Amino acid sequence: MPDPLRRKFTLTDLRAARSSGPKVAMLTCYDCTTAGLMQAAGVPALLVGDSAANVILGHSTTLPVSLNFLIELTAAVRRGAPNVLLVGDMPFGSYHGSIDRGVRNVCRMIRKTGCDMVKIEAAESQLPLVKALSDAGVTVITHLGPRPQAVGLLGGYRYQGRTAEEAGAIVDLAVKMENAGAAAVLLEAVTPDVSRAAIRRTTIPVIGCGAGPDCHGFVFVTHDAVALTPHKPRFAPTLGDWATPMRDSFAEYVRQVTSGSYPAAEHNYGMDPSERERFLAKFES
């Protein structure tokens, strides 16, 4: 069992995973309570992903989630897990339009949440923004592969790197992102050959989300791994079943209420006997 995370996990530790290991376990998280449990379990890095649109708000895509909402969630996770390397996700529309607007919104995310890094889903058009953020001292993870925020353009969610040209373009873009100042790359749903080539061509940490075993760290949506979503992507492991005990607990509450066993005497508050006697004399006479 890993020890609780008792010291701050930093970008230096993430970089060390590239050179000497061990590899980094990252999970998504969206609330203070779960963040505290994850830190106590020794999880060194947490991502407050725009996947909150799906697993928290119930949307079918990540597009509707707002920057304000993710700021609130990221700040909550920071309060619950002060020692983790915390990554704030920039939602759809928050870093597009102009470099100035992108930098302004990213800086707002960092100031209001205390996150250590920000993640952006990056196409080649985001290279100037990545450079501007890096020049401003912002630690950026660029998310490459099938970007969920571009689901409309891609025509659905499908893994990338299926052809030599497509795979080569992903590797080339990873190199360009590093040259622009990205501190790390997150590769989602690509073949292991693609991630392996990206690792060989870059010097920054590569985080895999369904990108094969060679990556320096791994992340996925936590809900997928603990049976809280109806369909699990192939790259998410099975870590447990939270759904069944939660459902059983809720059903037990219904049983207690309908049977009359709740609330019982131990759930009630009391009154000083003399005060109770005075109260009852007035209101039950």
N, C-alpha and C positions, 0 to 999 in steps of 0.2 A: 504494500500500500504506500503510495507516495506521501511524503510529509506535507503538512500544510505549508502554504507559501508564506514564509515569515519575513522575507525581504523583498524589496521592489525588484521585479523582473523588468529589464530595460532593453532598449534597442541593442546595446552591447551584448546582452545575453542572446538575443535573436541572431545577431551576426556570428556569435561563437558557435551557434548550431550549424552554421555553414562550414566552419573550419574544423571543428572538433567534436560537435555533437554535445549532448544527446539531442535528438530531434524534439521539436516543440509541439505540444498538444494545445490547440486553440479550439474554443467552443463559442457558439453564439450564445448571447445572454441578453435579457431584456428587462430585468428587474433587480432590485437591491437584494432581496432575500435569496434568490437563486445565486446571485453573484457571490454572496458571502459563503454559501455552501461550496461553490466551485473553488473559491480561493482556499477554503479549508481542506478541500480534497487535493490541493496541489496543482490545480490547473493554472499555468503561468500566463496565459494570454486569452483575452476575451474580445469578441467582435460583437458590437451592437449593430447587427445587420439591418438593411432595409427589408430583409425577410420578415421583420416585424409586421409588415403589411399583410403577409400571409398568415402567420401563426398567431399573431396577437389581434389583428383587426379583421381577419377573415376575407381579405381580398384575394382574387385569383392571380394577380400579378403584384410586383413590388411598386408599380408606378404611382399608386395613390398616396403613399405615405409622405408626410410633410417633414420639412427640416425641423420645425418646432417640436414635432412629436419625437423625432429621433434624438434631438437635444435633451428632452426631458428623460427619455429612457437611458441615454448614455450617462447623464449626470447621476441617475439612480444607481446604475451599475458601478460607477466610480465610488459612490458612497459605500456600497456594499463590499467592494473588493479594491481597496486602495493600493494593494501590492502588485496587481496584475499589470501586464502590458495591455493597455486598453485601446482598442481601435474603434473609432467612430466612423460610421458609414455615411457618405454624402448621398442623399436621395436624388431621384430623377428630377432634373430641372434646377437643382441648387447650385451647380457649378458650370452651367452652360450660358451662352449668350455673350459673355465677355470675360476676359481674364480678370478685370477688376472685380466684377461681381463674384466670380468663383473664389478669388482670394478672400474677399470680404466675408463670404458665407463660411468658408473653411475656418477662418480665424474666429468667427463667431462660435462655431462648433467647439473649437479648442478652448476658448475663453470661458464658455458657459458650462463645459462638462469636465474639464481637466483631463481629457483623453490624451494619450501619448502619441497616437498616429491617426491619420485619416485615410480612408479607402475611397478611391474613385474608380468607377468603371471606365476604362480608358481606351479610346480609339486614337488613331494617329493625330487627330485634330486636337486632342488634349495635351500634346507634347509641350506647347507654349505655357499652358497652365501649370503643368508639372514643374517646369523650369522656374516659373515665377514663384510657386510655392516653396520649392527647394531654396531659391535665393532668399526667401523670407524666413527661412529656418524651420519650415514645416516638414515633418516626417510623413512621407506619402507612401502608401501601398497602392500600386496600380493593379487593377483587376482585369485580367485578360482571358480570352476564351469566349464561350457563349455568355455574353453579358445579359443578365435578366432584364435590365432596364432597356435593352434594345430588342426585346422579344417581338415587338411589332415589325421591326425591320428585318429580323432574322426569320420571321414566319413561324415562330415557335421555338421551344427549347430543344436543342439537339447538341450533341457533343461535337467538338471542333477538332481539326487536324486530320480530317478523313482523306485528304489528298496531299500530295507532296507540296503543292503550291500553297494550300491553306495552312499546312503545318509550318512551312518555311516562313510564311507571313507572321505567324504568332511568335516564332523565335526572333525574327528580325525586330518585331515591335517590342519585345522584352528588352532587347539590346538598346533600342532607342529610348525606352523609358529609363533605363539605368543611366544612359548618357545625359538625359534631361534632368536627372537628379532624384529619381525614385529611390527610396530606401529599401524597398522590397517589392516583389511581384507576387500576386496571387493568381495562380492558374486554375481555372475551373473547367472541368469536363473536357480534358484533352487526353490524348493517348500518352502512355508512359514515354514513348520515343520523343514526343514533343517536349515534355518537361525535362527529360534528360538532356536534350539538345540545348534548351534554354539555360539549364544549369551550367553546361559547359561553356556557353557563350557569354555568361554574365558573371559578376562577382558578388552580387547581392543575394540575400536569402530569398528562396522561392517557397511560397506556401501553397500546398496542393489542396484542392477541393475536387476530388475525383481526378487526380492528375498523376497517379502512379506512386511507387514507393521511394523514388529517389529525392523527393522534395525534402526540404529542411524542416518543415512543419506541416501540420494538417488541420483543416477546419471543415466543418459541415454544420448544417442547422441542427441544433441539439434536439429539437422536437422530433426530427426524423429518426433519431437513434434511440429514442425512449418510447416509441409507439404512440406518440401524441398526434401524429398526422396519418391520414388514411393510406398514403402511398409513400414508400421510402425509396429514394434514389439508390442505385446500385452501389455508389461509393460510400454511403453512410453505413457504419457498422451497427450491430444491435447491442446496445449497452444496457438495456433493461426494458421493463414494461411499467411505465408510470400510469398508463391509462387504466388498467384493470384495478389496481388498488385504489385509485382515485374514484373510479366509478362505484366500486364496492363501498367505499367510505360514504359517498353521497347517498347511496341506497340505504345504508345503515341509518343515516340521519333521518331519512324519510320514514323508515320503520319505527324509529324511536318516537318521532312526533305523532305519527298516526296511531301508534299503540298507546300513547299517553305516558310512556316511560320517561320522556323528556318534556319539560324540565322536571327534575327530581328535587328533593329537598336540598341536596348539596349544591344545586345550581342557584339557589335563592339567597338573597341578602336578608339580614336580620335587623331587629330594632331592640334597643334597650327595653327590658321588660316593663319598666315603669312608664316609659314613653309610649310603648305599645298599648298598655292598659289605658292611658289617657286618650290616645288616638281612637281606640275602639269604642270607648265610652261615648265619644262625640259623634262618630260616624256610623256606628252599628247599633245605636240605641233605638 
